[in-house]
Each structure stands twice: as C-alpha cells, then as structure tokens.
Amino acid sequence: MATTQVQTVSTAGDKAKLVASALLVVAALAGYFLLAKQGSLAQWAAFLVLLALQIASGMVADDEISFTGPFSQWVSGASVTWATWYHKAVGKKLLLLWFALHLLAMVFHRWRFGENLVTAMFSGDKVFPFEATSSQDRAAQRFRALLVLLVCAGLVGWLVNLPLPNSP
C-alpha cells in the first residue's frame, strides 16, 4: 500500500519564502487595484511585467526531474534556484489569482449591470446605447503590427541560435 507523506515547512528559509510569497501576492493585488486609478494602460503594463517575469523565470528554472530551462546554463545555480522558486511558488499563483479575479469580475459585471462581457470579448464588439466612434483599422496600423511581429520573430530567432556557454 502506498503511503502519503506530508511535507512540512520546517526551516527558517522555507518559512521566509512562504511569507515572501504571501507578501508578493498581497502587494500585486494592492498594486493592481491602485493602478485602476491610472487607467487600463497601467494595468496592462503591470500584467505584462508579471507575465514577463513568469516567462523569464521559466526560461532559467530547473525542476531537477524532467525540465531544465533553455537558458539555465548562462546563470548561476543560486539564480536557477531563485527562478525555480519564483516560477512555481509566486508567479504561478499570481497568474492564477489574476485569472480568477477576472472571472469573478465578469460574473459580478453580469450580475450588477446585466451586461454580457464574454460575448464582447469573443466577438470584439460591444453594443453601446449611444453612437460610438469606430476604431482605426487601416493599412498603416496593420503594417506597424506586421513590423512588430517581424522584430519579435527576429529576436526569438537570435535567442534560439545563441551558442552554449561551453561551446566554441
């Protein structure tokens, strides 16, 4: 019969990591709601920083079982340990919390205001009771978007083709 073992938090370092995780989650939520006064651009910037940290930490993380991040060779062992801890313990929880918060906000908006935001999210159109100006979707905007896509693809290609630290 298989036995289940409960892993306890016993060392001071483990306890400090738990406290730091809780503080980061609280700080992220407080920051997100404080940024609501700044407008949606600041909120998007906060989310993108969170997402970038999660991606960057995953690129150097090592779970010591089956996955090693592709850039873990270029950082120290302490950095790999920290990135793995952040990726699993903090970043994952923050993204799940952000996702749950938005699902709750959609349910609340439907209950409080009677608007179905899910349909608007999938269709890209929201019906207003007044005449709204349409967004600009012309060739210039599409060309800029294509340019950004090409720059990003070039950066990814450059990163993928970086030589390993021990290779000639």
Residue pairs with C-beta under 8 A, 6 or more apart in sequence:
9 15
9 18
17 85
17 89
20 90
21 89
21 90
21 93
24 90
24 94
25 90
25 93
25 94
25 97
28 46
28 50
28 94
28 97
29 97
29 101
31 46
32 43
32 46
32 98
35 42
35 43
35 46
36 43
47 98
50 91
50 94
50 95
50 98
51 95
53 86
53 91
54 87
54 91
54 92
54 94
54 95
56 83
57 83
57 84
57 86
57 87
57 91
58 69
58 83
58 87
59 69
59 70
59 71
59 72
60 69
60 71
60 72
60 74
60 75
60 79
60 80
60 83
61 67
61 68
61 69
61 72
61 80
61 83
61 84
61 87
61 88
62 68
62 69
62 72
62 80
62 84
63 84
63 88
69 80
69 83
72 80
73 164
73 165
73 166
74 165
75 83
106 117
106 118
109 115
109 117
110 116
110 117
117 126
120 126
120 127
